[in-house]
C-alpha cells in the first residue's frame, strides 16, 4: 500500500510505500524468467555485433583497409559511449520501460541496415547507430533488471545476464564459420547475412518486452505511486498464479517514506559521487576500467597473437576463439550464485584475483616459449572463466551502490569512462605484439594486465560493500527517501 499525505499537487507530499519490500519478498516465478529473457538479450546482441565486426568479412567487398576495418569497430564503440550517456539520462528521467523499447528499436535499425551497406561510409553511419542503441541498453537494462529481480536472486541473475555477452560472441563465431565460407556463400552475401542475425533475434524479443512493466521502484520515486502499486499488484497476481501459492502480506514497518522527485540536477549527481560516496565511486570506476582494459587487450588481439606467435592460419582462428567464448559464458553461469551466497566482496576479490594470477603465470610461460596455441588458449579460457564473472559483477556493483534516481546515469558515466580507457588497450597490445619477432614486450603486457585485475579485486575488497541479499534501498537510500524502513 501507499499513503499520500497532503494535497496531491503538492511537490513536497510524502508517500509511504511498501513497493520495494513487496518486490523483494517475491519467490522466483514465470514473471522473472520473462524479465531475464526479455531484457537479457541485450548482451547477446552486443557480443554478436563485436564478433561480426572482428571477423572482417566485409573488408574486401567494400574495399576497406585494415585501418578502416578497425575504424568501423571504433565507431561502434563511440556510438555505445554516446548512446549510454544520452539514454542513461533519459532512463532516469522518463522511465526504464520507454528506453528499453526505444534502444532496442534503434539497434534493430542500425544493425539491419548496415547489412545492406553499398560502401564504407554507409557502413560507418549505421554501425554508429547500432552502437547508440546498444550503449543505451547497458544503462537502461541494468537498472531495470536490478529493480525488478528480488534481492535474494539479484546478484546471480545480473551476473549471468551480463555474461551472456559471450553467448552472443560464440553464436557469431559459429555463424562466421558458415557465413564466411566461400563454398557456401558468395563473398558479398555471407557477411551481410551476419548483420541480420541480431535484428531477427531483436524483433522476436521486442514483442516480449512489451509485456515487461515499468519498474515500480522508478514509478514510486517519481510521483506515480498509484501506478507503482497497481504494477506490483499485477506482478503479485502473476506470481501467485504461476507458483500456486498465496503471498504473505508485507509488514507495515518495511515501508519507505519518500518525497517524489522528477529530475536530478548534475550538481546533485556530482555531490553524490564525490562527496557522499567517494569510496563507492572509486570501487565502481576501478572495477569497470580494469575489466574493460583486460578484455579489450586480449579480445581484440586474440587472433593477432595466435597468428604471429603460433602460426595459426587466419581461417582457423574461429576454432580457437569458440572455446574461449564458451569459457567466458560458463563462468558467470557457474559462479554467479556465489555472489549471493558467499558475498560480493569475497567473490569479486576471488574472480578478479584468480584471473589476474592465472594470466600472469601464462605470461611467464609464454615468455619461456613452452606453450602451444592450444595450451595458450586453455590458459586464457581458465583465466577468463573467472574474469568473466568478475567483469559481469562490475555492472552489478555500480548499479547497487548508488541511489535509484541516478542509477542509469551513473552506469552510463562509468561505462563510458571504462570504454574510453579500454579503447587504448587494443592499440597498445597490438603494438606490443608487433610482427611476432620478440615475445618480451607483449609478455610485459600480459603480466601487467594480470596485475591490473588483481588491483581491481583488492580495491573492491577494501572499499566495497556487502550488498548480497539486501534490498537496493538498504544498500543505498533513494535521494527522495524521508524515512527508511525499520531494520
C-alpha positions in Angstrom: 0.0 0.0 0.0 1.0 3.6 -0.2 -0.5 6.6 1.6 -0.1 10.1 0.4 -0.2 12.9 3.0 -1.1 16.4 1.9 -2.6 17.6 -1.4 -1.8 15.5 -4.5 -0.5 18.5 -6.3 1.9 19.4 -3.5 5.5 18.7 -4.7 6.6 18.1 -1.1 4.0 15.5 -0.4 5.2 12.4 1.5 4.4 8.9 0.1 4.6 5.9 2.3 5.2 2.8 0.2 5.8 -0.9 0.5 6.7 -1.3 -3.1 10.4 -2.3 -2.6 9.6 -4.7 0.2 6.8 -6.3 -1.8 9.1 -6.8 -4.9 12.0 -8.2 -2.8 9.9 -10.8 -1.0 8.6 -12.4 -4.2 9.6 -16.0 -4.9 11.1 -16.9 -8.3 8.4 -17.2 -10.9 7.5 -17.1 -14.6 7.4 -13.3 -14.5 11.1 -13.2 -13.6 12.0 -15.6 -16.5 10.2 -13.1 -18.8 12.4 -10.3 -17.4 15.6 -12.4 -17.9 14.9 -13.4 -21.5 13.2 -10.1 -22.5 15.9 -7.9 -21.2 19.0 -10.2 -21.1 19.1 -10.4 -24.9 21.0 -7.0 -25.0 24.3 -8.6 -24.1 23.9 -11.4 -26.6 23.4 -8.9 -29.3 26.4 -6.9 -28.3 28.7 -10.0 -28.3 27.3 -10.9 -31.7 27.9 -7.5 -33.1 31.5 -7.3 -31.8 32.3 -10.8 -33.3 30.8 -9.9 -36.7 33.0 -6.7 -36.8 36.0 -8.7 -35.7 35.6 -11.2 -38.5 36.3 -8.5 -41.1 34.1 -10.3 -43.6 33.1 -7.1 -45.3 36.7 -5.8 -45.8 37.3 -6.9 -49.4 33.7 -6.5 -50.6 33.7 -2.8 -49.5 37.3 -2.2 -50.4 38.4 -1.3 -46.9 41.9 -1.3 -45.5 42.8 -2.9 -42.2 42.8 0.5 -40.5 39.4 1.3 -41.9 38.1 -2.1 -40.5 39.5 -1.1 -37.2 37.8 2.3 -37.5 34.4 0.5 -38.0 34.9 -1.1 -34.6 35.9 2.2 -33.1 32.8 4.0 -34.5 30.6 1.3 -33.0 32.2 1.8 -29.6 31.9 5.6 -29.8 28.2 5.1 -30.6 28.0 2.9 -27.4 29.5 5.7 -25.3 27.3 8.4 -26.7 24.2 6.2 -26.5 24.8 5.3 -22.9 25.2 8.9 -21.9 22.1 10.1 -23.8 19.8 7.3 -22.9 21.1 6.8 -19.4 19.9 10.3 -18.6 16.6 9.7 -20.3 16.1 6.4 -18.5 16.3 8.1 -15.1 14.0 10.9 -16.2 11.4 9.1 -18.4 11.5 5.6 -17.1 13.2 2.2 -17.8 10.4 0.7 -20.0 10.3 3.5 -22.6 14.0 3.3 -23.0 14.5 -0.4 -23.3 11.9 -0.4 -26.1 13.5 2.6 -27.8 17.1 1.5 -27.6 16.3 -2.0 -28.9 14.4 -0.4 -31.9 17.4 1.9 -32.6 19.7 -1.2 -32.6 17.4 -3.1 -35.0 17.5 -0.3 -37.5 21.3 0.3 -37.2 22.4 -3.3 -37.5 19.8 -4.4 -40.1 20.5 -1.6 -42.5 24.3 -2.0 -42.0 23.9 -5.4 -43.7 22.7 -3.5 -46.8 25.8 -1.2 -46.9 26.8 -0.3 -50.5 30.0 1.3 -49.4 32.3 2.0 -46.4 30.7 5.4 -45.4 27.2 3.9 -45.3 28.5 1.1 -43.0 30.1 3.6 -40.7 26.9 5.6 -40.2 24.8 2.6 -39.3 27.4 0.9 -37.2 27.3 4.1 -35.2 23.5 4.0 -34.9 23.7 0.3 -33.8 26.2 1.4 -31.1 23.9 4.1 -29.9 21.2 1.5 -29.3 23.4 -1.0 -27.5 25.0 1.7 -25.4 21.6 2.9 -24.2 20.7 -0.7 -23.4 23.6 -1.1 -21.0 22.3 1.8 -18.9 18.5 1.2 -19.0 18.6 -2.6 -18.9 20.9 -3.0 -15.9 18.8 -0.6 -13.9 15.5 -2.4 -14.9 16.8 -5.8 -14.1 18.1 -4.9 -10.7 14.9 -3.1 -9.8 12.6 -6.0 -10.9 14.6 -9.0 -9.6 14.1 -9.9 -5.9 17.2 -9.2 -3.7 17.7 -12.9 -2.9 18.5 -13.6 -6.6 19.7 -10.2 -7.9 23.4 -11.0 -7.9 23.3 -14.3 -9.8 20.8 -13.1 -12.3 22.5 -9.8 -13.1 25.9 -11.5 -13.4 24.5 -14.4 -15.6 22.7 -11.9 -17.9 25.8 -9.8 -18.3 27.8 -12.9 -19.0 25.6 -13.9 -22.0 27.6 -11.3 -24.0 29.8 -14.3 -24.6 26.9 -16.4 -25.8 26.4 -13.8 -28.5 30.1 -13.9 -29.3 30.1 -17.7 -29.5 27.0 -17.5 -31.8 28.8 -15.0 -34.0 31.9 -17.2 -34.1 29.9 -20.3 -35.1 27.9 -18.3 -37.7 31.0 -17.0 -39.3 32.3 -20.5 -39.9 29.4 -20.9 -42.3 28.6 -17.4 -43.5 32.2 -16.6 -44.4 32.8 -19.9 -46.1 33.1 -19.1 -49.8 31.9 -22.6 -50.7 28.6 -21.8 -49.1 28.0 -18.1 -49.6 29.3 -15.6 -52.1 31.8 -13.0 -50.7 29.3 -10.2 -50.9 26.4 -12.2 -49.3 27.7 -14.0 -46.2 28.8 -11.1 -44.1 25.6 -9.2 -44.9 23.6 -12.2 -43.6 25.6 -12.0 -40.4 24.4 -8.5 -39.7 20.8 -9.7 -39.9 21.1 -12.3 -37.1 20.9 -9.7 -34.3 17.8 -7.9 -35.8 16.0 -11.2 -36.3 16.5 -12.0 -32.6 15.7 -8.5 -31.6 12.4 -8.5 -33.5 11.3 -11.6 -31.6 12.3 -10.1 -28.2 10.8 -6.7 -28.7 7.3 -8.3 -28.6 8.3 -10.0 -25.3 9.5 -6.6 -23.9 6.1 -5.1 -24.5 4.8 -7.3 -21.6 7.5 -6.2 -19.1 6.2 -3.4 -16.9 7.8 -0.2 -15.8 10.0 -0.5 -12.7 7.6 0.0 -9.8 10.6 1.5 -7.9 11.1 4.1 -10.5 7.3 4.9 -10.5 7.3 5.2 -6.7 10.1 7.8 -6.6 8.7 9.8 -9.5 5.3 10.7 -8.0 3.4 7.9 -9.7 2.7 5.8 -6.6 -0.7 4.6 -7.6 0.7 3.3 -10.8 3.5 1.7 -8.9 1.1 -0.1 -6.5 -1.1 -1.2 -9.4 2.0 -2.6 -11.2 3.1 -4.6 -8.1 -0.5 -5.9 -7.7 -0.4 -7.3 -11.2 3.1 -8.8 -10.7 2.0 -10.4 -7.5 -1.1 -11.8 -9.2 1.1 -13.4 -12.0 3.5 -14.8 -9.4 0.6 -16.4 -7.4 -0.9 -17.9 -10.5 2.4 -19.4 -11.7 3.5 -20.7 -8.3 0.1 -21.7 -7.0 1.0 -20.1 -3.6 -0.6 -17.2 -1.8 1.9 -14.4 -0.9 2.2 -13.4 2.7 1.5 -9.7 3.4 4.4 -7.4 4.0 4.7 -5.8 7.5 3.9 -2.1 7.5 7.2 -1.3 9.3 9.0 -2.2 6.0 7.5 0.8 4.3 9.6 3.7 2.9 8.6 7.3 3.3 9.6 9.4 0.3 9.1 12.7 -1.3 8.9 12.1 -5.1 11.2 14.0 -7.4 11.1 14.3 -11.1 14.6 15.1 -12.2 18.0 15.3 -10.5 20.4 18.1 -11.5 24.0 17.4 -12.4 25.2 19.2 -9.2 23.4 16.7 -7.1 24.9 13.8 -9.1 28.3 15.3 -8.6 27.7 15.6 -4.9 26.5 12.0 -4.5 29.5 10.6 -6.4 32.3 12.7 -4.9 31.1 13.9 -1.5 28.5 11.3 -0.3 30.0 8.1 -1.8 33.6 8.7 -2.9 34.8 5.2 -1.9 32.0 3.7 -3.8 32.9 5.8 -6.9 36.5 4.6 -6.7 35.3 0.9 -6.4 32.9 1.3 -9.4 35.4 3.1 -11.6 38.2 0.7 -10.7 36.2 -2.4 -11.4 34.8 -1.1 -14.7 38.1 0.2 -16.0 40.2 -2.8 -15.1 37.9 -5.3 -16.6 37.4 -3.2 -19.8 41.2 -2.9 -20.2 41.7 -6.6 -19.8 39.0 -7.7 -22.2 39.8 -5.2 -24.9 43.5 -6.0 -24.6 43.1 -9.8 -25.0 39.9 -10.0 -27.1 40.9 -7.6 -29.9 44.4 -9.0 -30.2 43.5 -12.7 -29.7 43.8 -13.6 -33.4 46.9 -11.5 -33.9 48.7 -13.3 -31.1 47.7 -16.7 -32.4 48.7 -15.9 -35.9 52.1 -14.1 -35.2 53.4 -16.3 -32.4 51.9 -19.7 -33.0 51.4 -19.7 -36.8 47.7 -20.3 -36.7 46.0 -19.6 -40.0 43.5 -16.8 -40.1 40.8 -19.1 -41.2 41.4 -21.4 -38.2 41.3 -18.7 -35.5 37.5 -19.2 -35.0 38.2 -22.7 -33.8 40.4 -21.3 -31.0 38.0 -18.4 -30.2 34.9 -20.6 -29.8 36.1 -22.4 -26.6 37.4 -19.0 -25.3 33.9 -17.6 -25.7 32.3 -20.6 -24.1 34.6 -20.4 -21.1 33.6 -16.8 -20.7 29.9 -17.7 -20.8 30.1 -20.6 -18.4 32.0 -18.6 -15.7 29.1 -16.2 -14.8 26.6 -19.1 -15.0 28.5 -21.3 -12.6 29.9 -18.7 -10.2 27.1 -16.2 -10.2 25.1 -17.7 -7.3 28.2 -17.5 -5.1 28.0 -13.7 -5.2 24.7 -14.1 -3.4 25.8 -16.9 -1.1 29.5 -16.1 -0.2 29.1 -12.4 -0.8 30.1 -9.6 -3.2 33.4 -8.6 -1.9 34.7 -12.1 -1.4 33.7 -13.2 -4.9 35.0 -10.0 -6.6 38.4 -10.5 -4.9 38.4 -14.2 -5.9 37.4 -13.7 -9.5 39.5 -10.7 -10.3 42.4 -12.1 -8.3 42.4 -15.6 -9.8 42.0 -14.3 -13.3 45.0 -11.9 -12.7 47.2 -14.6 -11.2 46.5 -17.2 -14.0 47.1 -14.6 -16.7 50.3 -13.6 -15.0 51.5 -17.2 -14.9 50.6 -17.7 -18.5 52.6 -14.6 -19.3 55.8 -16.1 -17.8 55.1 -19.4 -19.6 54.6 -17.5 -22.9 57.9 -15.8 -22.5 59.6 -19.1 -21.8 58.1 -20.4 -25.1 56.7 -23.6 -23.6 53.1 -23.0 -24.7 51.4 -24.0 -27.9 48.4 -22.4 -29.5 46.2 -25.0 -27.7 47.7 -24.6 -24.2 47.8 -20.8 -24.6 44.1 -21.0 -25.3 43.5 -23.2 -22.3 45.2 -20.7 -20.0 43.1 -17.9 -21.5 39.9 -20.0 -21.1 40.6 -20.7 -17.4 41.6 -17.1 -16.7 38.5 -15.7 -18.3 36.2 -18.2 -16.7 36.9 -16.2 -13.6 37.4 -12.8 -15.2 34.0 -13.0 -17.0 32.1 -13.5 -13.7 34.2 -10.6 -12.2 33.6 -8.3 -15.1 29.8 -9.0 -15.0 29.8 -8.2 -11.3 31.2 -4.7 -12.1 27.9 -3.7 -13.7 26.0 -5.2 -10.8 28.2 -3.3 -8.3 27.8 0.1 -10.0 24.0 -0.5 -10.2 23.7 -1.3 -6.5 26.0 1.3 -5.0 24.1 4.5 -6.0 20.6 5.9 -5.5 17.8 4.8 -7.7 17.1 8.2 -9.1 20.5 8.4 -10.8 21.2 4.7 -11.3 21.1 4.6 -15.1 23.2 7.8 -15.4 25.9 6.5 -13.1 26.1 3.3 -15.0 26.4 5.3 -18.2 29.2 7.5 -16.8 31.2 4.6 -15.5 30.6 2.5 -18.6 31.7 5.4 -20.9 34.9 6.1 -18.9 35.7 2.4 -18.9 35.1 2.1 -22.7 37.3 5.1 -23.3 40.1 3.7 -21.1 39.7 0.2 -22.5 39.9 1.6 -26.1 43.6 2.2 -25.5 44.3 -1.5 -24.8 43.9 -2.9 -28.4 46.3 -0.3 -29.8 48.8 -0.8 -27.0 48.7 -4.6 -27.2 48.8 -4.7 -31.0 51.9 -2.6 -30.8 53.5 -4.9 -28.2 52.7 -7.9 -30.4 54.2 -6.3 -33.5 55.2 -8.9 -36.1 55.7 -11.6 -33.6 59.5 -11.3 -33.6 60.0 -10.5 -29.9 58.0 -12.0 -27.1 59.3 -9.6 -24.4 57.0 -6.6 -25.0 53.7 -8.5 -25.1 54.8 -10.6 -22.1 55.1 -7.4 -20.1 51.6 -6.5 -21.4 50.1 -9.9 -20.3 51.7 -9.7 -16.9 50.7 -6.0 -16.5 47.0 -6.9 -17.4 47.1 -9.6 -14.8 48.4 -7.2 -12.1 45.7 -4.7 -13.0 43.0 -7.2 -12.4 44.5 -8.2 -9.0 44.5 -4.5 -8.1 40.8 -4.2 -9.1 39.9 -7.1 -6.8 41.8 -5.6 -3.9 40.1 -2.2 -4.2 36.7 -3.9 -4.2 37.7 -6.0 -1.1 38.9 -3.0 0.9 36.4 -0.4 -0.2 33.4 -2.4 -1.5 30.0 -3.0 0.2 28.4 -6.3 1.3 25.3 -5.9 -0.8 24.3 -9.6 -1.1 20.7 -10.4 -0.5 19.9 -6.8 0.6 17.3 -4.6 -0.9 18.6 -1.8 -3.1 17.1 0.7 -0.7 19.0 -0.8 2.2 22.3 -0.6 0.3 21.7 3.0 -0.8 18.7 5.0 0.2 16.9 6.8 -2.7 17.5 10.6 -2.9 13.8 11.0 -2.3 13.7 9.0 0.9 12.3 10.7 4.0 12.3 7.7 6.3 13.9 4.2 5.8 12.1 1.0 6.9 12.9 -0.5 10.2 15.9 -2.9 10.2 
